[in-house]
Amino acid sequence: MSSRRPSQIDRRLSGLSSRRPSIDPSRLIPMDKATHVAGADDFNVVFIGAGNIMFGSDEGPWNHSFRFEHKLGRRLKVFAIVDPAIERAGAVLQKKCDSFVISAYQDTRVYKNFDEFVKNSGPRDRIKVFVIGSPPMYRGTLQPGRDVEAQIIKHFPGVAIFVEKPVATGPVNEIDEGYQIAKMILDNKTICSVGYMLRYLRAVQMMKQIINDNNLTVMATIARYACAYESIAKPDWWNKAKSAGPVIEQGTHFCDLSRYFGGEVDYTSVQAHSLEWDENAGQLSKIKFDEGQIAPENRIPRVTTATWKYDSGAVGSFTHVVALQGTNYSCEFEVFADGYSLKLVNPYVLPVLHIRSPGDDLERTHTFPDDDPFFSEVSNLIDVIEDIEEDPEAAQILSTYDDAVRTYELTWAIREASERTRAERLKASAEAAKAAVTED
């Protein structure tokens, strides 16, 4: 991976470090307390993808259309929905038109692909933002049919882009194309935000505030992500050839938080181990489909644990576990600095922040019952697009495309390191077995 990794000089020039942009947590207000963006002109949005991330489901709190509706009010006009599943797109569109937000969707057009959309649209349509929620395997590259970011920049220069995470789930050798897209976005001065919404949690920004206010240097980050696999019935998720594996597709949020606090990672230092499906401890009893339909080499690991060094000298660790049943996940993220322990628990549902400070052996606990990071990331993006605040600190995009590609590269480094370790262990075992036979 060394050929893709930016040099130390490149990193310094890019300004990427543990001192990444942050927002005063008091500015991250609940959605029901926010006021609609002022103005009389239409705010035209194009949704690329008509799936759960865009229009919601029973599986989680994601629903970008819902947040755009609350932020923009009657100004919102969904100009188009682009999705090859025309019937699905039509169904969600009809549901919206049957509701109180009909004014945003009554003139929405549906297109089966981006080329068809381009042929029927133009600069006169004054699109404000493209929201990309299509599966990651169909974006994040420069290859036809998987290059939607590059196509937007080509045909609609100057129009903002929101991209879901991870930026891609293609082969590891395509990561360089992600960096090329990041450069295109930068060179064209395109406003772009990537959906690492945990950065927008009030708890996360409180952690940032403590670090910045006390001029602390992060010593270590510790992340743990245990998913409830029983509720994951989508076969593609269990197939590394489709999803790229749980660290890349799911654990990416916690790898991103690790980088957000720890800074840039020395990829050559990444070491990892995995518990695989064919090992005794990796047997699972509640998988909702026949895993035998997936080729053995593409079945996902049950546990992946990794460690690395940051460029700053700090140490990072991450463990992803496919073990829990039921529906609730168990996730924690901890940061250590001189005198401080900052531990974030249950960030997806009801974030709790435990803080231990110098001079006090006891932890202080903060809860954030009304927080909605999905709304905060959309709200900040729209404020940046509208440029409505004179205060430059009022609205910040916390995850740029370049930053997101670096997180993507870290997740791939973890997967490659775990697969390397497994291969070495199997080779050593085979050689030991062969030697035993020879001795006999």
N, C-alpha and C positions, 0 to 999 in steps of 0.2 A: 504493500500500500504506500510505500515511501514515495513513489513517483507522483502521487496525487497530493501528498500532504504539503500545505503551504510552508515555506521556510519561516524561520524565526523572524527575519526582517519583514516578510510579507505580513506576518501576524501583527507586528508592532505598527506597521503602516496602516493596517486595517482598523486599528483601534480596538480590536476585540480582546477583552481581558475579563477578569472577574468583576470589573467595574462597568458592567453593562448598564444600559438605560434602565431607569426605574421610575416609578410613579408614587407620589405621596399617597399612602393607602387611604387617607381620608377622602381622596377624590374618587375612589372606586365605590360608587353608590349603588344600592340595589336597583333593579330594573323598575320597580314600581315607584321609586322616588325620582326617577329621571324624567326630564321634560323633553318633548319632541324637539328636534332640530328646527330652528326658526327658518322661515323662507316660504316663498310661494311657488317656486319652480319645482318641476318634477325631478326626482332623484331616481334615474333609470339604472336598474340592476339586472345583470344576466346571471342566472344560476346554471352552472355547468354540472349536471348531475341532479337527479330527482329522487335520491335515496334517503336513507334514515338521517344522515348527517345534515341534510338540507331541510327536511320536512318532519323530522322527529319519528320516534317509535317508542314502544314500551321498554326497550332495552337500556335506555339511559336518558340523560338530560339534554343531549345534543338536539339542536333544531335551529339552524341559522335563520331561516325565514322568519321564525317567531321573534328573534332578537331584532332583525331589520325592521319588522313591523312596529315594534315598540319604540325603537330609536327614531324612526323617520315619520311615523304617523301617516297622515294623508299625502305626504310628499312621496312616499314610496310608490314606485311603478316598476313592477317586475316585467321588464321588456321582453325577456325570452327565457325559456327553459330548454337546455340542450341535453338530451339523453337518448341513447339508442332504443331504450325501452319506452316507446311512444305511449303505449297504453298506461304504463305506470305514471308517466309524466302527466298524461291527461287526467288520470284519476286524482292525483294530488291537486292539480289545478282546479278541477271541478269542486273538490272539497273546499278549497279556498274561496271560490266564487260563491259558494253557498253560505259563507260566513260573513261576519261584520267587516272583513278586510277586502271585500269584493272590489273596491276602487283600485287596489294595488294589482289585481290580477285579471280584471275583466277584459283587458286588451292584450294579455300575454300570449305570445306565440310559442309553439313547440317545434323544435327541430331535432332530427335524429343524430346529427353530428355537427361539428364546428364548421366544416366546409359549407354545409347547407346554410348555416346561420350567416356566414360571411357573405354568401351570394345574395342574401336577402336583406342585408343591413349595410350601413355605411356611417361615415362621420356625422352626418346630419342627425342621426338618432341620439347623439349626445349621451352615450352611456357613461355612467360615473364609476362603476366598479364591476368587475367580473369575479364571481364567487365560485371557486373551483372545488367541488366536493365529489368529483368522480373518483373511482377506485385508484389508489396510488400506482398500480401497475400500468395505468394508462396516462401517466403524466411524468414530468421530471426528466425527460430526455429530449434529444434533438431528432428523434426518429419519427417519420410520418405516422400519424395516428396516436403518438405518445408524446407530442410536442406542443400541447395546448398553450403553455406559457409563451413559447417562442412565437406561435401563431397570433396570440393576442398582441404582443409587442409589434409584430410586423403589420397587422391590419388595423390595430387601434392604438397607435402610439400615444402615450400620455394618459391612458386610462388605467386606473388603479386595479390592483389584483389582490384578492385574498385566496390563499391556498391552504387546503387542509394538510395535516401532518399524517404520516411522514411524507416528504416531498416525492418519494418514489419507493417502489419495492422491486426494482429490476435487478439484474445481475450486478455483482460488485464492480465489474469493469466499466459500468456506466456511470459511476459516481462523478467522473470528470465532466460528464455532460451537465450534471447538476451545477457544478462550479461555472461552466460556460453560461448557463442560463442566469445564474446569479450576476455574472459580469454584464450580460445583456440588460438585465433589470437596472443595474447601477449606471451603466453607460447611457441608458435612455431616460434616466431620472424617473423611473416608474415607481410610484408609491406601491409598496408590496408588504403584506403582512402574512405570516404563516401561523396556523392554528395551534400553537403550543399554549393553550389557554391557561395552564397552571401557572404560568408566569404572571398572569393577571389576577391571581388570587390575592385578596387583601392580606392573608396570612403571609404569603410569599413576599409581598411588598413590605410588610412589617419587618420581616427578616432582613430584607435589603436595607431598610431604613436603619435598623440597629447596627448593621455592619458598616454602613457609610457614616453614620453619626459618630461612631466610636473609632473610626479609622482602623477597622480590624482587617487582618489578613486571614483568609480562610486556611485552615490547616488540613481539614479532611471533610469529605462528603460521604455519607452512607445512605444508600437507597435500597429499599426493599419493596417488591411488587409481587403480591400473591393473588392470582386471579381465581375466580370461581368457575372452574372449567365446565361444570355440569350445565351451566346456562349458555355455553358456547356451542351451538349446534351447527354452525356454518362450516361445512367440510373444508372450504378453502383456507380457513384459519388454521387448520391442523396440517396443512400441506405447505412445506417450505418452498416448493416450486411455485406456489401461488401467492402466499403471503410474505415470503422471505423469513418467516419464523417469528415467534412471539417477542423476542427482544427488539427486533426491527419494527414490527407492526404495532406492538402494544407497549412494551417497556420503553419505547422511545421517549415518552413524556418524562420519565424519571432520569433517563440519560440526559435529556435536555435540561432539566432542573440542575443536574450535577454540573453541567458546563456553565449554566447561568451563574452559579455561585463559585465554582472552582476555577473557571477560566479555560484556556485551551489545553487540550490533552496531548501528551506525547504518545502517539499511537504505537510507537515501537515498544512502549512499556506495558501495553495491555496484555494481561494474562487471564485465562478463563478456563473453567471446568464445567462439564455438564453431566446431568443424569439423563440417560437416554431411555427411549421407550422399551428397548429390549433388555434392560437391566432389571434385576429383581425388584429394586426399590422404585422403579419407574412404572410399575403396573398400575393402571387406573381402572376403577370399577364402575364409573358413572358416565363414560363417554356416550353421547347421544346418537352415535352412528357407528357404522362398521369401519374402524380404522384400517382394516385389511384392504380396503379399496385404494389406499394410498401406498405407493411404492415405499419399501422400507427405508431407502435412502432419503426420502422426502418427509418422513414423519418427524414431528417436532420434539425437541428435548423437553423433559418434565421440569428440570431445574437448570438454570444457567447462573453461574456466579463469576464475577469478574473484578479485577483490581487494576489500577493504573496510576501513573504519576501525571500531575498537571505540570505545565511549563513553569509554574510558580514554585514548584517543589512540593506542593500539597499532594495528598493521596486521595484517590476516589475509589469507591467500591459500589457494586450493584449486584443484587440478586433478584432474579425473576423465577417465580415458582408457579407451576401448573399443578395445584394440589387440592384447593378448596372445593367443596361442593356447595349446594344452595345457590344463592345469587349475589351475596355481598362479598366484595373484594377486601383485602387487607393490605394497606399501603402506608409506608412511612418514609420520611426523608429527613435526614439529620445533618446539620452543619456544626462543625466545631471550630472555634477560634479562641485565642488566648482569653481565658476566663469565661467563655460563653459556650453554651449548648443550646441550639435552636432546633427543636424537633417538631416537624409537621406530621400530623396523623390524620388519616381518612380524608384526603384532599378532594376526592371526587364527590362525596356525599355531604359530610358535615365537618369541614376543616377545624382542627383543633391545633393550636400552637403552644408548645411547652417551652418556656424560656428559663434557663438558669444563667444568672449573671454573677459577676465578681462580688464577693462579700456576702453571698447568700447561697447556702447549700440546698435550699428548697426551690422548686420550680414554680413559676407563675404560669397560669393557664389562661389562654384567650380562645374564645369561640367566635365563629362568624356565621351565624345561622341564616342570614339573608344574602350571602354573597353569591354572585353569579358571574364567574370568569368568562363564560361564553358571551354574555352581554357586554362585559367590560372590554373584551378584545374587539368586538364589533363597534361599540361606542367610540373607542379611541381611534379606530381606523376611520370611521366616518368623520370625526372631528378633524383629523389630519387632512382628509380629502377636502373638506369644506373650509379648512383653515379659518375657523371661526373664533379661535382664541388668540388674543394678543400675547398671553403668557406662554412662552415656548415650553414651559414645563407642564402645561395643562394636559396635553395629549401626546402620548408617546406610543410608537409601535415597538413592542418589546422583542419581537422575533422577526428578523429580516430573512430573506431567502438564503443569503450566504450563510448566516448563522444556522439556519435549519439544515443546510447541506452538511455542515460540520457535525451536527448531531447525528445525522444519517450516517456519516462516515464512522462515527464512534460506534454506533450500533452494529455496523458491519464488521468493524475491528473486533468487537466482542464475539460475534458469531464465528468469525474466522479463527480466532484464538481458541475457542472452545472446540471447534472441529479439528483443529490442529492437535490439540491435546488428546482428543479421543483417538485420532489416527495413530499418534505415537504410542498410546497405551495399548491399542489393539495390535500394533506391530510388535511391541515388546512382549505381549502375551503370546503371540504366535511364535516368536523366536524362542521363548522359554519352553513352549510346548514341543517345538521341534528339537530343541536341545535335549529335553527329557527323553524323547523317543530315541534319539541317537545314543544316549547313555545306556538305555535299556538294551 
